[in-house]
Amino acid sequence: MTLHSILETGGYDFARVDLADVWTGEAQVPAGDIDLVLLSTTYIWNEPILQRAVGWVRENIPGIGIVAGGQFTNLKFMAALRNHPEIVAVVRGDGELALPMTLDAVAAGKSLEAVPNVVWRDGDRIRVNPVEYVDLDAFPSPRVAGRAAVVPYESMRGCPFDCKFCSFPAASPKWRYKSAEKIRDDWVGYADNNGAEMIYAMDSTFTIPPTRFRELLQILPGSGIPVWEGFSRANTLNSEAVVAGLEAAHCFQIHVGFESMNDQTLKNMSKRVSVKQNRTAHDLLSRSEINAYGLFIVGYPGETPQMFQDTQDFLLEEYIGHFSMARFTITDENMPMWQDREKFRIEADNPNDPGSAWSHIGMDSVRAGELLTETLDKVRRANDRAVLKFWQHNYQHWLLPKHDRKTNLAVEKSLELLAMAPRDFTDPQEGAHEMRTQLDRLRALGIAPAPEERELCLDPL
């Protein structure tokens, strides 16, 4: 959205190709003359994926230079230029001023020497220009054209924390954030001008710094903003007053990176929260209408199956709300986790491939995968209040918006149990009984299969 706004504000003629279509082989080359390709690496996380994107450009738009930008090339700009001659420049960091200057210089056949934030080819040399930062509070936020029911929002860049599983701060070392007043005015503008019904604050942690957070809780209620969701650390959600303030400020959902319910694992992660703080945040949210979306990791370096048991027990016995769990993956060699390589005896077949096998002093990737599957199965079967967040990512509101959080979670749980009955029951008759039970529960809330659906049956295979 930011890139679109930069190009539209500058009056540049452009066409968009969705990278999702590149991965599926469905991408089409836009009509007309193309002078330059802009490649966003926000959803690219290793060299093979970058090779595939660059290869598509090489095959379909040969001879055209590429200017890359986004999270991956913020970290890997030298490797990107070294390995891909098609990439003529990388805009790292803020692009609001640097990208238009780059486009204008390339169009005029001029050098990029005076453009901030650019790493570029100067003949056989690769030159790295100085970094300059945009004042996020003074610079206009991205404009949205037309109606947009959901608007993604960026209130800060960088991150003040040093979680060892995250290389995000390395890509934007200077932490900067917009003021509470600017956030409010932006959100009111998206509601008035674009009909926004939901703001998705995509920052790593929206509820910091504390002074801004307190001011937001004071000025958002009654301001005309739509409902919103965002990310928070557990230690920020530390009182009933804070959670009540979030409800009054139209907060619909909070993503909380609990990660683990074992204090030693949290310490190994440099998470800077405790199990007690995790549990306090969870309990406060569970008594509110704000939906808690808890994020957990299995297999972080140093974690043993016995340590992970604390997390599994919490999900089985206490957790209320949406949750997801990820098997630890080694994303790239920039992760601060590598500082502990000798301490935890971390080994990886390919540090640049999140799918490659790994091991450490506590477990290996195979055991972590087994624990992940085991936990999802056990929680699904034993805890009616914990709902796996999976297909729900396609929806920004409750399925039954006129019902409360508890009812909606119950509906989603029934759908989950209905869908997973073939896995949970090896006996077809028992599985069919479970499916009928869940359908009856859904019917009680006015939800039923479409009339044309045939009678349900369970394939024993």
Residue pairs with C-beta under 8 A, 6 or more apart in sequence:
1 142
1 144
1 151
1 152
2 95
2 96
2 142
2 154
3 38
3 40
3 69
3 95
3 99
4 16
4 142
4 145
5 142
5 143
5 144
6 95
6 96
6 99
6 100
6 142
7 14
8 143
8 145
9 143
10 100
10 103
12 100
12 103
14 38
15 30
15 31
15 32
17 27
17 28
17 29
17 30
18 27
19 40
19 43
19 44
19 53
21 27
21 28
22 52
22 53
22 56
23 52
27 56
27 60
29 60
29 61
34 61
34 64
35 64
35 106
35 107
36 64
36 65
36 66
36 67
36 103
36 106
37 57
37 61
37 64
37 65
37 66
37 67
38 66
38 67
38 68
38 69
38 99
39 53
39 54
39 57
39 66
39 67
39 68
39 69
39 70
39 87
40 68
40 69
40 70
41 50
41 53
41 68
41 69
41 70
41 71
41 72
41 73
41 80
42 70
42 71
42 72
44 50
44 53
44 70
44 71
44 72
45 72
45 331
45 332
45 354
46 72
46 331
46 332
46 352
46 353
46 354
47 76
47 79
47 83
47 352
48 353
50 72
50 73
50 76
50 80
50 84
51 83
51 84
54 66
54 84
54 86
54 87
57 64
57 66
57 86
58 86
64 86
65 86
65 87
65 88
65 89
65 106
66 84
66 86
66 87
66 88
67 87
67 88
67 89
67 90
67 91
67 99
67 102
67 103
67 106
68 77
68 80
68 87
68 89
68 90
68 91
69 90
69 91
69 92
69 95
69 99
71 168
71 171
72 80
73 80
73 90
73 92
74 92
74 93
74 171
74 172
75 167
75 170
75 171
75 332
75 334
76 332
77 90
77 92
77 119
77 128
78 119
78 126
80 87
80 90
81 87
81 90
81 119
81 121
81 126
82 126
88 106
88 120
88 121
89 102
89 106
89 112
89 118
89 119
89 120
89 121
90 118
90 119
90 120
91 98
91 99
91 102
91 117
91 118
92 117
92 118
92 119
92 131
93 117
93 131
93 133
93 172
94 117
94 132
94 133
94 134
94 157
95 117
96 134
96 139
97 116
97 132
97 134
98 115
98 116
98 117
98 118
98 132
101 114
101 115
101 116
102 112
102 115
102 118
105 111
105 112
105 114
105 115
106 112
111 122
112 118
112 120
112 122
112 127
112 129
113 122
113 127
113 129
115 129
116 129
116 130
116 131
116 132
117 129
117 131
117 132
118 129
119 126
119 127
119 128
119 129
120 126
120 127
120 129
121 127
133 174
133 176
135 176
136 156
136 157
136 176
136 177
136 178
137 178
137 179
137 182
141 153
141 178
141 182
141 186
144 151
144 190
144 193
144 194
144 196
146 194
147 194
147 195
148 190
148 194
148 195
148 196
149 195
149 196
149 197
149 198
149 396
150 196
150 197
150 198
150 199
150 200
150 396
151 190
151 194
151 196
151 198
151 199
151 200
152 200
152 202
153 183
153 186
153 187
153 190
153 199
153 200
153 201
153 202
153 228
154 201
154 202
154 203
155 177
155 178
155 183
155 201
155 203
155 206
156 175
156 176
156 177
156 178
156 203
156 204
157 172
157 174
157 175
157 176
157 177
158 169
158 172
158 173
158 174
158 175
158 176
159 166
159 168
159 169
159 172
159 175
159 204
159 205
160 169
160 175
160 208
160 209
161 169
161 204
161 205
161 233
161 272
162 169
162 270
162 336
163 257
163 269
163 270
163 271
163 272
163 336
164 268
164 269
164 270
164 335
164 336
164 337
164 339
164 340
165 269
165 297
165 300
165 328
165 335
165 337
166 204
166 335
166 336
167 331
167 332
167 334
167 335
167 336
168 204
169 175
170 334
177 209
177 212
178 186
179 212
180 212
180 215
180 216
180 219
181 215
181 219
183 216
184 216
184 219
184 220
184 223
184 225
187 196
187 199
187 220
187 223
187 225
187 226
187 228
188 223
188 224
188 225
190 196
190 199
190 226
191 224
191 225
191 226
192 224
196 226
197 226
197 227
197 396
197 397
198 226
198 227
198 228
198 229
198 252
198 396
198 397
199 225
199 226
199 227
199 228
199 229
200 228
200 229
200 230
200 396
201 228
201 229
201 230
201 231
202 230
202 231
203 230
203 231
204 231
205 231
205 232
205 233
205 236
206 230
206 231
206 232
207 213
207 230
207 231
207 232
207 233
207 236
207 237
208 233
208 236
210 236
213 236
216 249
217 242
217 245
217 246
217 248
217 249
220 248
220 249
220 250
221 248
221 249
221 250
225 249
225 250
226 250
227 250
227 251
227 252
228 250
228 251
228 252
229 251
229 252
229 253
229 254
229 255
229 396
230 251
230 254
230 255
231 254
231 255
231 256
231 257
232 254
232 255
232 256
232 281
233 256
233 257
233 272
233 273
234 256
234 257
234 258
234 273
234 277
234 278
234 280
234 281
234 282
235 272
235 273
235 274
235 277
235 281
236 242
236 281
237 243
237 254
237 256
237 280
237 281
237 284
237 285
238 277
238 280
238 281
238 284
239 284
240 284
242 284
243 284
243 285
243 287
243 288
243 290
244 288
246 254
246 288
246 290
247 288
247 289
247 290
251 290
252 290
252 291
252 397
253 290
253 291
253 292
253 293
253 322
254 285
254 290
254 291
254 292
254 293
255 293
255 295
256 278
256 281
256 282
256 285
256 292
256 293
256 294
256 295
257 271
257 295
258 278
258 281
258 282
258 294
258 295
258 296
259 265
259 266
259 269
259 271
259 295
259 296
259 297
259 300
260 266
260 269
260 271
260 275
260 296
260 297
260 300
260 303
260 307
260 308
260 310
260 311
261 275
261 278
261 279
261 310
261 311
261 313
261 314
262 275
262 303
262 307
262 308
262 310
262 311
263 274
263 275
264 302
264 307
265 300
265 302
265 303
265 307
265 308
265 311
266 273
266 274
266 275
266 278
268 300
268 301
268 302
268 303
268 340
268 344
269 297
269 300
270 336
275 310
279 314
279 318
281 292
282 292
282 294
282 318
282 319
282 320
282 321
285 291
285 292
285 321
286 292
286 320
286 321
289 404
289 405
290 405
291 321
291 322
291 405
292 320
292 321
292 322
293 321
293 322
293 323
293 324
293 389
294 319
294 321
294 322
294 323
294 324
295 323
295 324
295 325
295 326
296 311
296 315
296 323
296 324
296 325
296 326
297 325
297 326
297 327
297 328
298 308
298 311
298 325
298 326
298 327
298 328
298 368
298 371
298 372
298 375
299 308
299 327
299 328
299 362
299 363
299 365
299 367
299 368
299 371
299 372
300 328
301 328
301 337
301 340
301 344
301 346
301 360
301 361
301 362
302 340
302 343
302 344
302 360
302 361
302 362
303 362
303 363
304 362
304 363
305 362
305 363
305 367
305 371
307 362
308 371
311 375
312 371
312 374
312 375
312 378
312 379
315 323
315 375
315 379
315 383
315 386
316 378
316 379
316 382
316 383
317 383
319 379
319 383
319 385
319 386
320 385
320 386
320 409
321 385
321 386
321 387
321 409
322 387
322 388
322 389
322 392
322 409
323 379
323 386
323 387
323 388
323 389
324 388
324 389
324 390
325 372
325 375
325 376
326 372
327 365
327 368
327 369
327 372
328 358
328 365
328 368
329 354
329 355
329 358
330 337
330 346
330 348
330 351
330 353
330 354
330 356
330 358
331 354
332 351
332 352
333 351
333 352
337 346
338 346
338 351
340 346
344 360
344 361
344 362
345 359
345 360
345 361
346 358
346 359
346 360
347 358
347 359
347 360
348 356
348 357
348 358
349 356
349 357
349 358
350 356
357 364
357 365
357 366
358 364
358 365
359 365
363 371
376 388
377 423
377 424
379 386
379 388
380 388
380 416
380 417
380 420
380 424
381 424
384 410
384 413
385 409
385 413
387 409
387 412
387 413
387 416
388 416
390 416
392 412
398 405
398 408
399 408
399 411
399 412
400 407
400 408
400 411
400 445
403 411
403 445
407 445
410 441
410 445
411 442
411 445
411 447
414 438
414 441
414 442
415 438
415 442
417 424
417 434
417 438
418 434
418 435
418 438
418 439
418 442
421 431
421 432
421 434
421 435
421 438
421 458
422 431
422 458
422 459
424 431
424 434
425 431
425 434
425 458
428 458
428 459
428 460
431 458
432 456
432 457
432 458
435 456
435 458
436 456
439 448
439 449
439 456
442 448
449 456
